[in-house]
């Protein structure tokens, strides 16, 4: 399994956990947090916190990537985390 695939798997797991819904096995990489998974601002904040804990990054301190709303799908979030972890 590639690094990206592992990252994607972790992001999906965190999205399932944060969603508060029974989505196990139903979240696809192109799933949109707000439109498809029903995330509100509180759930997105919880997702950011969980991602920062899991990956040891600080999403809030980013320069051009600071607007997390641009990362609206699970796959985009996984790609961002890949970039951030490679910078470390």
Helices and strands as residue ranges (DSSP letters): H 3-19, H 41-55, G 59-61, G 68-70, H 74-87
